[in-house]
Amino acid sequence: MLASPTELSHRYGVLLLQQGIASQPRPPYVRWLHYYWDFCHK
């Protein structure tokens, strides 16, 4: 079963923090996560 978008976004945010991705470049990463999520469900 796939994770819900909110859970997935939360886990992705935690991963970005663990990888040392600063707050400034984070929005493009999150945007691409949403693009990928949409693509996989079409």
Backbone torsions as a table, in degrees:
resi	resn	phi	psi	omega
1	MET	NA	136.8	-179.8
2	LEU	-77.5	149.5	176.6
3	ALA	-71.8	151.3	176.4
4	SER	-71.2	156.3	-178.9
5	PRO	-57.4	-37.0	-179.9
6	THR	-68.2	-41.6	178.5
7	GLU	-66.9	-42.2	179.3
8	LEU	-62.4	-44.6	178.8
9	SER	-62.4	-41.4	179.0
10	HIS	-63.2	-47.3	-179.9
11	ARG	-63.2	-38.6	179.0
12	TYR	-65.9	-40.0	176.8
13	GLY	-62.1	-41.6	177.3
14	VAL	-63.7	-41.7	178.7
15	LEU	-62.2	-43.2	178.4
16	LEU	-61.4	-40.8	177.3
17	LEU	-63.3	-42.7	-179.5
18	GLN	-65.0	-32.2	-179.2
19	GLN	-84.2	-3.3	176.7
20	GLY	81.7	21.1	177.2
21	ILE	-76.5	120.4	-177.5
22	ALA	-69.7	166.1	-178.0
23	SER	-63.4	-33.0	-174.4
24	GLN	-64.6	-49.0	-179.2
25	PRO	-85.6	5.5	-174.2
26	ARG	-69.2	-37.8	-177.3
27	PRO	-54.8	-40.7	176.9
28	PRO	-63.8	-35.6	177.1
29	TYR	-62.1	-44.9	-179.1
30	VAL	-67.4	-38.3	178.3
31	ARG	-60.6	-45.4	-179.7
32	TRP	-67.1	-30.1	174.0
33	LEU	-61.7	-43.5	179.0
34	HIS	-65.6	-40.8	176.9
35	TYR	-60.3	-45.6	-179.2
36	TYR	-63.9	-42.1	178.7
37	TRP	-59.1	-46.3	178.7
38	ASP	-62.9	-43.5	-178.9
39	PHE	-61.7	-42.5	-177.2
40	CYS	-70.2	-19.2	-177.5
41	HIS	-107.3	19.3	176.9
42	LYS	-103.9	NA	NA
